[in-house]
Amino acid sequence: MAINLRDITKDNWVDMIDLEISKEQERFVALPSEAIAASKFYDHYINRGIYSGDKPVGFIQYYPNLGDGKPNEIFIDQLLIDVSVQGQGYGTEAIKLALEEIKQLKGFNSVSICCVEGHDVMKAFFERFDFNVVEQDEYDKTIMELHFA
């Protein structure tokens, strides 16, 4: 499986907007159009298209966790795989690539994610990469972290 991550640019942003998720999944993740639009207000957001060869199959967004006062942590805010190819390993390969990419960034020693209550499949998904639950917040969200340095 030849997965690659690409910057979102004026040449491929429509690829991301055309990605689809199920109605149920919309409770757990923002649509790429919303996430990309919101990111334009913050210089530190990193948006990546997930591609299988030249076919867009997903989207990932991450950024330094400055809002939570954790400047040495990267927060993975969005991860989605197009509904037509879910369950085929694209998410697994994309997270592997994203974690490799994040580990190359200077000054960061951990990665965190937030799983919304009821989306248990994502909690189990991130546990496979050695993320551990560190807190359950007041909004029924599970915060998980992975330390690598």
NUSE-123250 format. One record per residue: residue number from 1; residue in three letters; chain; x negated, y negated, z negated of N, C-alpha, C in turn. Coordinates in nm, 4 decimals. Example, Ala and Ser with C-alpha at 12.3 -4.5 7.8 and 13.67 -1.06 7.14 Angstrom:
+-----+-----+---+----------+----------+----------+----------+----------+----------+----------+----------+----------+
|   k |   r | c |      n.X |      n.Y |      n.Z |     ca.X |     ca.Y |     ca.Z |      c.X |      c.Y |      c.Z |
+-----+-----+---+----------+----------+----------+----------+----------+----------+----------+----------+----------+
|   1 | Ala | A |  -1.3190 |   0.5690 |  -0.7800 |  -1.2300 |   0.4500 |  -0.7800 |  -1.3200 |   0.3300 |  -0.7800 |
|   2 | Ser | A |  -1.2850 |   0.2250 |  -0.7080 |  -1.3670 |   0.1060 |  -0.7140 |  -1.2900 |  -0.0030 |  -0.7870 |
+-----+-----+---+----------+----------+----------+----------+----------+----------+----------+----------+----------+
end
This chain:
+-----+-----+---+----------+----------+----------+----------+----------+----------+----------+----------+----------+
|   k |   r | c |      n.X |      n.Y |      n.Z |     ca.X |     ca.Y |     ca.Z |      c.X |      c.Y |      c.Z |
+-----+-----+---+----------+----------+----------+----------+----------+----------+----------+----------+----------+
|   1 | Met | A |  -0.0855 |   0.1177 |   0.0000 |   0.0000 |   0.0000 |   0.0000 |  -0.0902 |  -0.1242 |   0.0000 |
|   2 | Ala | A |  -0.0800 |  -0.2029 |   0.1041 |  -0.1636 |  -0.3225 |   0.1186 |  -0.0866 |  -0.4457 |   0.0728 |
|   3 | Ile | A |  -0.0911 |  -0.4700 |  -0.0568 |  -0.0235 |  -0.5860 |  -0.1151 |  -0.1239 |  -0.7003 |  -0.1246 |
|   4 | Asn | A |  -0.0774 |  -0.8226 |  -0.0997 |  -0.1619 |  -0.9398 |  -0.1190 |  -0.0780 |  -1.0532 |  -0.1741 |
|   5 | Leu | A |  -0.1459 |  -1.1426 |  -0.2449 |  -0.0816 |  -1.2615 |  -0.3011 |  -0.1258 |  -1.3814 |  -0.2188 |
|   6 | Arg | A |  -0.0311 |  -1.4684 |  -0.1873 |  -0.0615 |  -1.5869 |  -0.1075 |  -0.0059 |  -1.7109 |  -0.1736 |
|   7 | Asp | A |  -0.0809 |  -1.8204 |  -0.1619 |  -0.0288 |  -1.9493 |  -0.2064 |   0.1007 |  -1.9790 |  -0.1324 |
|   8 | Ile | A |   0.1902 |  -2.0490 |  -0.1985 |   0.3121 |  -2.0944 |  -0.1330 |   0.2798 |  -2.2296 |  -0.0694 |
|   9 | Thr | A |   0.3002 |  -2.2375 |   0.0588 |   0.2676 |  -2.3581 |   0.1357 |   0.3882 |  -2.3982 |   0.2203 |
|  10 | Lys | A |   0.3719 |  -2.5064 |   0.2937 |   0.4789 |  -2.5500 |   0.3840 |   0.5035 |  -2.4477 |   0.4946 |
|  11 | Asp | A |   0.4057 |  -2.3605 |   0.5176 |   0.4191 |  -2.2597 |   0.6228 |   0.4927 |  -2.1334 |   0.5792 |
|  12 | Asn | A |   0.5016 |  -2.1073 |   0.4486 |   0.5654 |  -1.9821 |   0.4063 |   0.6697 |  -1.9974 |   0.2961 |
|  13 | Trp | A |   0.7032 |  -2.1176 |   0.2556 |   0.7988 |  -2.1330 |   0.1462 |   0.9366 |  -2.0772 |   0.1823 |
|  14 | Val | A |   0.9719 |  -2.0810 |   0.3101 |   1.1011 |  -2.0257 |   0.3505 |   1.1033 |  -1.8740 |   0.3309 |
|  15 | Asp | A |   0.9862 |  -1.8082 |   0.3476 |   0.9787 |  -1.6640 |   0.3191 |   1.0258 |  -1.6352 |   0.1774 |
|  16 | Met | A |   0.9888 |  -1.7213 |   0.0850 |   1.0238 |  -1.6997 |  -0.0555 |   1.1717 |  -1.7259 |  -0.0801 |
|  17 | Ile | A |   1.2259 |  -1.8274 |  -0.0167 |   1.3673 |  -1.8604 |  -0.0351 |   1.4566 |  -1.7503 |   0.0210 |
|  18 | Asp | A |   1.4073 |  -1.6798 |   0.1216 |   1.4858 |  -1.5727 |   0.1832 |   1.4860 |  -1.4433 |   0.1015 |
|  19 | Leu | A |   1.4028 |  -1.4342 |  -0.0035 |   1.4023 |  -1.3151 |  -0.0885 |   1.5353 |  -1.3043 |  -0.1620 |
|  20 | Glu | A |   1.5804 |  -1.1830 |  -0.1837 |   1.7088 |  -1.1617 |  -0.2503 |   1.6929 |  -1.0713 |  -0.3713 |
|  21 | Ile | A |   1.7724 |  -1.0992 |  -0.4727 |   1.7825 |  -1.0138 |  -0.5905 |   1.9303 |  -0.9853 |  -0.6128 |
|  22 | Ser | A |   1.9590 |  -0.8887 |  -0.6977 |   2.0995 |  -0.8563 |  -0.7253 |   2.1617 |  -0.9650 |  -0.8120 |
|  23 | Lys | A |   2.2936 |  -0.9728 |  -0.8102 |   2.3658 |  -1.0698 |  -0.8949 |   2.3285 |  -1.0500 |  -1.0419 |
|  24 | Glu | A |   2.3191 |  -0.9247 |  -1.0859 |   2.2840 |  -0.8960 |  -1.2250 |   2.1455 |  -0.9503 |  -1.2592 |
|  25 | Gln | A |   2.0512 |  -0.9394 |  -1.1662 |   1.9148 |  -0.9863 |  -1.1910 |   1.9064 |  -1.1379 |  -1.2020 |
|  26 | Glu | A |   2.0026 |  -1.2090 |  -1.1475 |   2.0023 |  -1.3550 |  -1.1560 |   2.0134 |  -1.4039 |  -1.3008 |
|  27 | Arg | A |   2.0585 |  -1.3170 |  -1.3917 |   2.0640 |  -1.3529 |  -1.5345 |   1.9239 |  -1.3557 |  -1.5968 |
|  28 | Phe | A |   1.8275 |  -1.2902 |  -1.5314 |   1.6966 |  -1.2705 |  -1.5922 |   1.5830 |  -1.3485 |  -1.5267 |
|  29 | Val | A |   1.6022 |  -1.3927 |  -1.4056 |   1.4943 |  -1.4586 |  -1.3331 |   1.5537 |  -1.5681 |  -1.2457 |
|  30 | Ala | A |   1.4785 |  -1.6760 |  -1.2288 |   1.5232 |  -1.7841 |  -1.1409 |   1.5031 |  -1.7446 |  -0.9955 |
|  31 | Leu | A |   1.5842 |  -1.7981 |  -0.9099 |   1.5622 |  -1.7784 |  -0.7676 |   1.4331 |  -1.8492 |  -0.7278 |
|  32 | Pro | A |   1.3601 |  -1.7971 |  -0.6296 |   1.2359 |  -1.8623 |  -0.5888 |   1.2542 |  -2.0094 |  -0.5522 |
|  33 | Ser | A |   1.3655 |  -2.0439 |  -0.4895 |   1.3882 |  -2.1842 |  -0.4522 |   1.3892 |  -2.2735 |  -0.5762 |
|  34 | Glu | A |   1.4525 |  -2.2267 |  -0.6839 |   1.4573 |  -2.3037 |  -0.8086 |   1.3204 |  -2.3118 |  -0.8737 |
|  35 | Ala | A |   1.2511 |  -2.1988 |  -0.8788 |   1.1195 |  -2.1955 |  -0.9443 |   1.0179 |  -2.2814 |  -0.8698 |
|  36 | Ile | A |   1.0182 |  -2.2732 |  -0.7383 |   0.9242 |  -2.3531 |  -0.6590 |   0.9562 |  -2.5013 |  -0.6738 |
|  37 | Ala | A |   1.0829 |  -2.5362 |  -0.6677 |   1.1214 |  -2.6770 |  -0.6828 |   1.0782 |  -2.7306 |  -0.8196 |
|  38 | Ala | A |   1.1048 |  -2.6574 |  -0.9257 |   1.0671 |  -2.7020 |  -1.0605 |   0.9167 |  -2.7158 |  -1.0741 |
|  39 | Ser | A |   0.8424 |  -2.6286 |  -1.0092 |   0.6963 |  -2.6302 |  -1.0228 |   0.6335 |  -2.7547 |  -0.9627 |
|  40 | Lys | A |   0.7022 |  -2.8206 |  -0.8740 |   0.6457 |  -2.9390 |  -0.8078 |   0.6309 |  -3.0567 |  -0.9036 |
|  41 | Phe | A |   0.6890 |  -3.0457 |  -1.0206 |   0.6749 |  -3.1506 |  -1.1215 |   0.5554 |  -3.1270 |  -1.2133 |
|  42 | Tyr | A |   0.4845 |  -3.0138 |  -1.1965 |   0.3731 |  -2.9768 |  -1.2832 |   0.2547 |  -2.9312 |  -1.1984 |
|  43 | Asp | A |   0.1439 |  -2.9992 |  -1.2109 |   0.0253 |  -2.9662 |  -1.1325 |  -0.0338 |  -2.8303 |  -1.1678 |
|  44 | His | A |  -0.0075 |  -2.7820 |  -1.2883 |  -0.0726 |  -2.6591 |  -1.3341 |   0.0051 |  -2.5306 |  -1.3013 |
|  45 | Tyr | A |   0.1199 |  -2.5402 |  -1.2377 |   0.1952 |  -2.4203 |  -1.1990 |   0.1301 |  -2.3551 |  -1.0775 |
|  46 | Ile | A |   0.1249 |  -2.2233 |  -1.0778 |   0.0695 |  -2.1477 |  -0.9666 |   0.1798 |  -2.0586 |  -0.9113 |
|  47 | Asn | A |   0.2125 |  -2.0776 |  -0.7858 |   0.3141 |  -1.9987 |  -0.7172 |   0.2456 |  -1.9096 |  -0.6153 |
|  48 | Arg | A |   0.2817 |  -1.7817 |  -0.6142 |   0.2241 |  -1.6876 |  -0.5188 |   0.3364 |  -1.6061 |  -0.4536 |
|  49 | Gly | A |   0.3245 |  -1.5944 |  -0.3230 |   0.4107 |  -1.5031 |  -0.2499 |   0.3478 |  -1.3655 |  -0.2565 |
|  50 | Ile | A |   0.4292 |  -1.2647 |  -0.2718 |   0.3824 |  -1.1263 |  -0.2712 |   0.4154 |  -1.0699 |  -0.1329 |
|  51 | Tyr | A |   0.3124 |  -1.0220 |  -0.0663 |   0.3286 |  -0.9726 |   0.0705 |   0.2787 |  -0.8299 |   0.0820 |
|  52 | Ser | A |   0.3480 |  -0.7538 |   0.1637 |   0.3021 |  -0.6218 |   0.2055 |   0.2600 |  -0.6405 |   0.3502 |
|  53 | Gly | A |   0.1283 |  -0.6486 |   0.3723 |   0.0810 |  -0.6896 |   0.5039 |   0.1268 |  -0.8321 |   0.5263 |
|  54 | Asp | A |   0.2083 |  -0.8541 |   0.6285 |   0.2625 |  -0.9878 |   0.6545 |   0.4104 |  -1.0004 |   0.6169 |
|  55 | Lys | A |   0.4649 |  -0.8960 |   0.5547 |   0.6061 |  -0.8984 |   0.5164 |   0.6207 |  -0.9512 |   0.3736 |
|  56 | Pro | A |   0.6976 |  -1.0606 |   0.3544 |   0.7213 |  -1.1098 |   0.2184 |   0.8096 |  -1.0119 |   0.1416 |
|  57 | Val | A |   0.7624 |  -0.9708 |   0.0230 |   0.8393 |  -0.8757 |  -0.0574 |   0.8673 |  -0.9270 |  -0.1985 |
|  58 | Gly | A |   0.8059 |  -1.0388 |  -0.2386 |   0.8289 |  -1.0865 |  -0.3740 |   0.7651 |  -1.2208 |  -0.4010 |
|  59 | Phe | A |   0.7808 |  -1.2621 |  -0.5242 |   0.7349 |  -1.3938 |  -0.5700 |   0.6893 |  -1.3820 |  -0.7140 |
|  60 | Ile | A |   0.5810 |  -1.4517 |  -0.7466 |   0.5341 |  -1.4589 |  -0.8853 |   0.4906 |  -1.6023 |  -0.9144 |
|  61 | Gln | A |   0.5189 |  -1.6473 |  -1.0341 |   0.4802 |  -1.7815 |  -1.0779 |   0.4179 |  -1.7695 |  -1.2163 |
|  62 | Tyr | A |   0.3049 |  -1.8363 |  -1.2345 |   0.2426 |  -1.8401 |  -1.3663 |   0.1745 |  -1.9739 |  -1.3869 |
|  63 | Tyr | A |   0.1408 |  -2.0019 |  -1.5137 |   0.0773 |  -2.1295 |  -1.5453 |   0.0169 |  -2.1234 |  -1.6855 |
|  64 | Pro | A |  -0.0795 |  -2.2135 |  -1.7129 |  -0.1321 |  -2.2227 |  -1.8499 |  -0.0181 |  -2.2583 |  -1.9450 |
|  65 | Asn | A |  -0.0134 |  -2.1938 |  -2.0599 |   0.0964 |  -2.2082 |  -2.1548 |   0.0783 |  -2.3332 |  -2.2416 |
|  66 | Leu | A |   0.0655 |  -2.4461 |  -2.1770 |   0.0417 |  -2.5724 |  -2.2473 |   0.1622 |  -2.6162 |  -2.3295 |
|  67 | Gly | A |   0.2820 |  -2.5894 |  -2.2800 |   0.4036 |  -2.6300 |  -2.3496 |   0.4195 |  -2.5654 |  -2.4854 |
|  68 | Asp | A |   0.3638 |  -2.4470 |  -2.5034 |   0.3712 |  -2.3778 |  -2.6321 |   0.2442 |  -2.3970 |  -2.7136 |
|  69 | Gly | A |   0.1575 |  -2.4897 |  -2.6707 |   0.0345 |  -2.5174 |  -2.7456 |  -0.0653 |  -2.4038 |  -2.7407 |
|  70 | Lys | A |  -0.0671 |  -2.3287 |  -2.6312 |  -0.1599 |  -2.2161 |  -2.6159 |  -0.2411 |  -2.2364 |  -2.4882 |
|  71 | Pro | A |  -0.3370 |  -2.3292 |  -2.4915 |  -0.4108 |  -2.3650 |  -2.3701 |  -0.4998 |  -2.2540 |  -2.3147 |
|  72 | Asn | A |  -0.5245 |  -2.1478 |  -2.3920 |  -0.6076 |  -2.0369 |  -2.3440 |  -0.5242 |  -1.9185 |  -2.2974 |
|  73 | Glu | A |  -0.3952 |  -1.9414 |  -2.2809 |  -0.3045 |  -1.8349 |  -2.2418 |  -0.2347 |  -1.8708 |  -2.1106 |
|  74 | Ile | A |  -0.2184 |  -1.7726 |  -2.0254 |  -0.1401 |  -1.7884 |  -1.9031 |  -0.0028 |  -1.7270 |  -1.9289 |
|  75 | Phe | A |   0.1001 |  -1.7974 |  -1.8886 |   0.2372 |  -1.7492 |  -1.9034 |   0.2895 |  -1.7110 |  -1.7657 |
|  76 | Ile | A |   0.3300 |  -1.5851 |  -1.7489 |   0.3943 |  -1.5419 |  -1.6254 |   0.5427 |  -1.5735 |  -1.6399 |
|  77 | Asp | A |   0.5865 |  -1.6740 |  -1.5674 |   0.7221 |  -1.7240 |  -1.5820 |   0.8219 |  -1.6523 |  -1.4917 |
|  78 | Gln | A |   0.7793 |  -1.6153 |  -1.3721 |   0.8698 |  -1.5521 |  -1.2769 |   0.8011 |  -1.4347 |  -1.2091 |
|  79 | Leu | A |   0.8731 |  -1.3290 |  -1.1919 |   0.8312 |  -1.2161 |  -1.1106 |   0.9576 |  -1.1563 |  -1.0509 |
|  80 | Leu | A |   0.9619 |  -1.1511 |  -0.9197 |   1.0748 |  -1.0837 |  -0.8570 |   1.0289 |  -1.0141 |  -0.7310 |
|  81 | Ile | A |   1.0937 |  -0.9046 |  -0.7047 |   1.0717 |  -0.8253 |  -0.5842 |   1.2054 |  -0.8200 |  -0.5108 |
|  82 | Asp | A |   1.2010 |  -0.8393 |  -0.3791 |   1.3223 |  -0.8380 |  -0.2992 |   1.3993 |  -0.7082 |  -0.3246 |
|  83 | Val | A |   1.5294 |  -0.7206 |  -0.3385 |   1.6150 |  -0.6073 |  -0.3721 |   1.6002 |  -0.4929 |  -0.2711 |
|  84 | Ser | A |   1.5664 |  -0.5231 |  -0.1471 |   1.5558 |  -0.4193 |  -0.0445 |   1.4357 |  -0.3273 |  -0.0631 |
|  85 | Val | A |   1.3376 |  -0.3708 |  -0.1446 |   1.2173 |  -0.2892 |  -0.1630 |   1.1867 |  -0.2613 |  -0.3100 |
|  86 | Gln | A |   1.2820 |  -0.2904 |  -0.3985 |   1.2599 |  -0.2623 |  -0.5400 |   1.2451 |  -0.1126 |  -0.5617 |
|  87 | Gly | A |   1.1615 |  -0.0763 |  -0.6592 |   1.1414 |   0.0637 |  -0.6931 |   1.0398 |   0.1337 |  -0.6051 |
|  88 | Gln | A |   0.9702 |   0.0591 |  -0.5203 |   0.8730 |   0.1180 |  -0.4300 |   0.7282 |   0.0883 |  -0.4694 |
|  89 | Gly | A |   0.7072 |   0.0285 |  -0.5880 |   0.5723 |   0.0051 |  -0.6374 |   0.5154 |  -0.1330 |  -0.6083 |
|  90 | Tyr | A |   0.5913 |  -0.2180 |  -0.5417 |   0.5399 |  -0.3513 |  -0.5097 |   0.5174 |  -0.4368 |  -0.6341 |
|  91 | Gly | A |   0.6071 |  -0.4280 |  -0.7295 |   0.5906 |  -0.5045 |  -0.8530 |   0.4670 |  -0.4621 |  -0.9301 |
|  92 | Thr | A |   0.4453 |  -0.3314 |  -0.9379 |   0.3274 |  -0.2783 |  -1.0067 |   0.1996 |  -0.3290 |  -0.9420 |
|  93 | Glu | A |   0.1920 |  -0.3184 |  -0.8108 |   0.0721 |  -0.3637 |  -0.7406 |   0.0545 |  -0.5150 |  -0.7517 |
|  94 | Ala | A |   0.1649 |  -0.5888 |  -0.7464 |   0.1576 |  -0.7340 |  -0.7576 |   0.1061 |  -0.7775 |  -0.8942 |
|  95 | Ile | A |   0.1521 |  -0.7120 |  -1.0009 |   0.1040 |  -0.7478 |  -1.1347 |  -0.0437 |  -0.7131 |  -1.1482 |
|  96 | Lys | A |  -0.0856 |  -0.6018 |  -1.0949 |  -0.2289 |  -0.5685 |  -1.0987 |  -0.3105 |  -0.6784 |  -1.0330 |
|  97 | Leu | A |  -0.2683 |  -0.7233 |  -0.9149 |  -0.3405 |  -0.8304 |  -0.8451 |  -0.3351 |  -0.9613 |  -0.9224 |
|  98 | Ala | A |  -0.2186 |  -0.9943 |  -0.9763 |  -0.2053 |  -1.1187 |  -1.0517 |  -0.2930 |  -1.1167 |  -1.1762 |
|  99 | Leu | A |  -0.2978 |  -1.0042 |  -1.2466 |  -0.3826 |  -0.9957 |  -1.3658 |  -0.5301 |  -1.0071 |  -1.3285 |
| 100 | Glu | A |  -0.5702 |  -0.9466 |  -1.2177 |  -0.7089 |  -0.9631 |  -1.1713 |  -0.7380 |  -1.1093 |  -1.1415 |
| 101 | Glu | A |  -0.6453 |  -1.1745 |  -1.0756 |  -0.6599 |  -1.3165 |  -1.0414 |  -0.6694 |  -1.4026 |  -1.1674 |
| 102 | Ile | A |  -0.5822 |  -1.3763 |  -1.2631 |  -0.5792 |  -1.4535 |  -1.3883 |  -0.7086 |  -1.4336 |  -1.4669 |
| 103 | Lys | A |  -0.7598 |  -1.3114 |  -1.4699 |  -0.8837 |  -1.2844 |  -1.5441 |  -1.0026 |  -1.3595 |  -1.4862 |
| 104 | Gln | A |  -0.9940 |  -1.4008 |  -1.3612 |  -1.1022 |  -1.4773 |  -1.2977 |  -1.0972 |  -1.6256 |  -1.3329 |
| 105 | Leu | A |  -0.9848 |  -1.6708 |  -1.3864 |  -0.9712 |  -1.8112 |  -1.4242 |  -1.0540 |  -1.8378 |  -1.5496 |
| 106 | Lys | A |  -1.1223 |  -1.9462 |  -1.5524 |  -1.2076 |  -1.9805 |  -1.6672 |  -1.1238 |  -2.0366 |  -1.7817 |
| 107 | Gly | A |  -1.1588 |  -1.9947 |  -1.9034 |  -1.0989 |  -2.0509 |  -2.0229 |  -0.9741 |  -1.9823 |  -2.0736 |
| 108 | Phe | A |  -0.9379 |  -1.8696 |  -2.0133 |  -0.8161 |  -1.7999 |  -2.0556 |  -0.8509 |  -1.6614 |  -2.1083 |
| 109 | Asn | A |  -0.7830 |  -1.6228 |  -2.2185 |  -0.8119 |  -1.4923 |  -2.2774 |  -0.6871 |  -1.4080 |  -2.3026 |
| 110 | Ser | A |  -0.5725 |  -1.4567 |  -2.2579 |  -0.4506 |  -1.3779 |  -2.2752 |  -0.3454 |  -1.4199 |  -2.1730 |
| 111 | Val | A |  -0.2476 |  -1.3309 |  -2.1600 |  -0.1341 |  -1.3524 |  -2.0706 |  -0.0093 |  -1.3197 |  -2.1508 |
| 112 | Ser | A |   0.0944 |  -1.3994 |  -2.1338 |   0.2200 |  -1.3693 |  -2.2012 |   0.3340 |  -1.3690 |  -2.0996 |
| 113 | Ile | A |   0.4400 |  -1.3014 |  -2.1372 |   0.5630 |  -1.2986 |  -2.0583 |   0.6798 |  -1.3022 |  -2.1559 |
| 114 | Cys | A |   0.7954 |  -1.3300 |  -2.1035 |   0.9170 |  -1.3330 |  -2.1840 |   1.0202 |  -1.2444 |  -2.1174 |
| 115 | Cys | A |   1.0698 |  -1.1463 |  -2.1900 |   1.1757 |  -1.0585 |  -2.1393 |   1.3073 |  -1.1001 |  -2.2035 |
| 116 | Val | A |   1.4050 |  -1.1287 |  -2.1201 |   1.5362 |  -1.1676 |  -2.1687 |   1.6083 |  -1.0438 |  -2.2207 |
| 117 | Glu | A |   1.6790 |  -1.0606 |  -2.3311 |   1.7554 |  -0.9507 |  -2.3908 |   1.8465 |  -0.8867 |  -2.2856 |
| 118 | Gly | A |   1.8448 |  -0.7565 |  -2.2806 |   1.9260 |  -0.6837 |  -2.1852 |   1.8507 |  -0.6406 |  -2.0607 |
| 119 | His | A |   1.7307 |  -0.6914 |  -2.0428 |   1.6495 |  -0.6549 |  -1.9267 |   1.5380 |  -0.5611 |  -1.9721 |
| 120 | Asp | A |   1.5795 |  -0.4508 |  -2.0319 |   1.4864 |  -0.3569 |  -2.0935 |   1.3882 |  -0.2958 |  -1.9938 |
| 121 | Val | A |   1.4279 |  -0.2876 |  -1.8688 |   1.3391 |  -0.2287 |  -1.7686 |   1.2105 |  -0.3112 |  -1.7563 |
| 122 | Met | A |   1.2196 |  -0.4430 |  -1.7721 |   1.0991 |  -0.5267 |  -1.7601 |   1.0098 |  -0.5130 |  -1.8829 |
| 123 | Lys | A |   1.0688 |  -0.4944 |  -1.9983 |   0.9873 |  -0.4725 |  -2.1181 |   0.9043 |  -0.3463 |  -2.1002 |
| 124 | Ala | A |   0.9669 |  -0.2390 |  -2.0583 |   0.8949 |  -0.1135 |  -2.0347 |   0.7929 |  -0.1288 |  -1.9223 |
| 125 | Phe | A |   0.8274 |  -0.2064 |  -1.8199 |   0.7358 |  -0.2308 |  -1.7085 |   0.6066 |  -0.2944 |  -1.7594 |
| 126 | Phe | A |   0.6167 |  -0.3993 |  -1.8394 |   0.4970 |  -0.4686 |  -1.8876 |   0.4218 |  -0.3884 |  -1.9933 |
| 127 | Glu | A |   0.4899 |  -0.3033 |  -2.0670 |   0.4202 |  -0.2153 |  -2.1615 |   0.3229 |  -0.1233 |  -2.0885 |
| 128 | Arg | A |   0.3531 |  -0.0873 |  -1.9656 |   0.2625 |  -0.0031 |  -1.8859 |   0.1280 |  -0.0725 |  -1.8598 |
| 129 | Phe | A |   0.1259 |  -0.2058 |  -1.8710 |   0.0022 |  -0.2821 |  -1.8496 |  -0.0607 |  -0.3244 |  -1.9821 |
| 130 | Asp | A |  -0.0172 |  -0.2616 |  -2.0907 |  -0.0684 |  -0.2858 |  -2.2260 |  -0.0248 |  -0.4182 |  -2.2869 |
| 131 | Phe | A |   0.0841 |  -0.4763 |  -2.2371 |   0.1433 |  -0.5919 |  -2.3048 |   0.2102 |  -0.5398 |  -2.4317 |
| 132 | Asn | A |   0.2024 |  -0.6184 |  -2.5386 |   0.2631 |  -0.5817 |  -2.6665 |   0.3600 |  -0.6893 |  -2.7116 |
| 133 | Val | A |   0.4686 |  -0.6477 |  -2.7744 |   0.5663 |  -0.7414 |  -2.8289 |   0.5021 |  -0.8168 |  -2.9445 |
| 134 | Val | A |   0.5113 |  -0.9496 |  -2.9401 |   0.4563 |  -1.0310 |  -3.0487 |   0.5640 |  -1.1084 |  -3.1236 |
| 135 | Glu | A |   0.6794 |  -1.1281 |  -3.0595 |   0.7886 |  -1.1948 |  -3.1312 |   0.9199 |  -1.1780 |  -3.0578 |
| 136 | Gln | A |   1.0243 |  -1.1897 |  -3.1353 |   1.1607 |  -1.1957 |  -3.0837 |   1.2108 |  -1.3336 |  -3.1231 |
| 137 | Asp | A |   1.2396 |  -1.4196 |  -3.0243 |   1.2758 |  -1.5564 |  -3.0604 |   1.4263 |  -1.5719 |  -3.0847 |
| 138 | Glu | A |   1.4653 |  -1.6923 |  -3.1186 |   1.6035 |  -1.7200 |  -3.1565 |   1.7016 |  -1.7108 |  -3.0396 |
| 139 | Tyr | A |   1.6519 |  -1.7012 |  -2.9180 |   1.7385 |  -1.6926 |  -2.8008 |   1.7466 |  -1.5490 |  -2.7478 |
| 140 | Asp | A |   1.7125 |  -1.4521 |  -2.8306 |   1.7141 |  -1.3105 |  -2.7917 |   1.6193 |  -1.2825 |  -2.6764 |
| 141 | Lys | A |   1.5060 |  -1.3469 |  -2.6792 |   1.4015 |  -1.3215 |  -2.5808 |   1.2853 |  -1.2535 |  -2.6506 |
| 142 | Thr | A |   1.2272 |  -1.1568 |  -2.5839 |   1.1124 |  -1.0850 |  -2.6374 |   0.9862 |  -1.1411 |  -2.5735 |
| 143 | Ile | A |   0.8937 |  -1.1868 |  -2.6553 |   0.7669 |  -1.2396 |  -2.6066 |   0.6640 |  -1.1269 |  -2.6163 |
| 144 | Met | A |   0.5945 |  -1.1042 |  -2.5053 |   0.4921 |  -0.9999 |  -2.5004 |   0.3601 |  -1.0636 |  -2.4568 |
| 145 | Glu | A |   0.2501 |  -1.0105 |  -2.5102 |   0.1179 |  -1.0635 |  -2.4771 |   0.0214 |  -0.9518 |  -2.4406 |
| 146 | Leu | A |  -0.0746 |  -0.9895 |  -2.3589 |  -0.1857 |  -0.9036 |  -2.3229 |  -0.3116 |  -0.9841 |  -2.3449 |
| 147 | His | A |  -0.4003 |  -0.9347 |  -2.4305 |  -0.5289 |  -1.0009 |  -2.4564 |  -0.6365 |  -0.9271 |  -2.3787 |
| 148 | Phe | A |  -0.7230 |  -1.0039 |  -2.3112 |  -0.8266 |  -0.9395 |  -2.2304 |  -0.9659 |  -0.9923 |  -2.2566 |
| 149 | Ala | A |  -0.9831 |  -1.0828 |  -2.3492 |  -1.1179 |  -1.1313 |  -2.3796 |  -1.1394 |  -1.1364 |  -2.5287 |
+-----+-----+---+----------+----------+----------+----------+----------+----------+----------+----------+----------+
end
